[in-house]
Amino acid sequence: MSQPNFQEMNRKQLLSYVFDHRDDQDAFYALMDKLTAAPPLATMPPANGRDETEELRKILDDIRKKRQQEE
């Protein structure tokens, strides 16, 4: 039996294949390569200046104060 081309599979297809063929180490390593090569799911843009940083601190302080009042 020939082995499928893991590079042509998308992550979802490869994950399904790995679940169905748990003893296939080549498929597992191909999946890990795809997962580590993928960009992170969410990123936060860097602050553009002091104003944004201060605004973020104020927001966090407000959240902390509200939590303390609720306790």
C-alpha positions as CSV (number, residue, x, y, z in Angstrom):
1,M,0.0,0.0,0.0
2,S,1.4,3.4,-0.9
3,Q,1.5,6.2,1.6
4,P,-0.5,9.4,1.0
5,N,1.2,12.7,0.2
6,F,1.1,14.5,3.5
7,Q,2.3,17.8,2.0
8,E,-0.8,18.0,-0.2
9,M,-3.1,17.4,2.7
10,N,-4.4,20.4,4.7
11,R,-4.2,20.4,8.5
12,K,-7.7,19.1,9.0
13,Q,-7.2,16.2,6.5
14,L,-3.9,15.3,8.0
15,L,-5.2,15.5,11.6
16,S,-8.0,13.1,10.6
17,Y,-5.5,10.8,9.0
18,V,-3.3,10.8,12.1
19,F,-6.3,9.9,14.3
20,D,-7.2,7.0,12.0
21,H,-3.6,5.8,11.7
22,R,-2.2,6.5,15.1
23,D,0.9,4.3,14.5
24,D,2.0,6.2,11.4
25,Q,4.9,8.3,12.7
26,D,5.6,9.9,9.3
27,A,2.0,11.3,9.3
28,F,2.4,12.5,12.9
29,Y,5.7,14.3,12.1
30,A,4.2,15.8,9.0
31,L,1.3,17.1,11.1
32,M,3.6,18.6,13.7
33,D,5.6,20.3,10.9
34,K,2.4,21.9,9.5
35,L,1.3,23.0,13.0
36,T,4.6,24.6,13.8
37,A,4.8,26.3,10.4
38,A,1.4,27.9,10.8
39,P,1.2,31.5,12.1
40,P,-0.3,32.0,15.6
41,L,-4.1,32.2,15.7
42,A,-4.1,35.6,17.2
43,T,-1.6,38.4,17.5
44,M,-1.7,41.8,19.2
45,P,-0.3,44.7,17.3
46,P,2.5,46.5,19.0
47,A,1.7,49.8,20.8
48,N,2.4,52.7,18.5
49,G,3.3,55.1,21.3
50,R,3.0,56.0,24.9
51,D,-0.6,57.1,24.6
52,E,-1.8,53.6,23.7
53,T,0.2,52.1,26.5
54,E,-1.2,54.6,29.0
55,E,-4.7,53.9,27.7
56,L,-4.2,50.2,28.0
57,R,-3.0,50.7,31.6
58,K,-6.2,52.7,32.4
59,I,-8.4,50.0,31.0
60,L,-6.7,47.3,33.0
61,D,-6.9,49.4,36.2
62,D,-10.6,49.9,35.6
63,I,-11.1,46.2,35.2
64,R,-9.1,45.5,38.4
65,K,-11.2,48.0,40.3
66,K,-14.5,46.5,39.1
67,R,-13.3,43.0,40.1
68,Q,-12.3,44.2,43.6
69,Q,-15.7,46.0,44.0
70,E,-17.5,42.8,43.0
71,E,-15.6,40.7,45.6
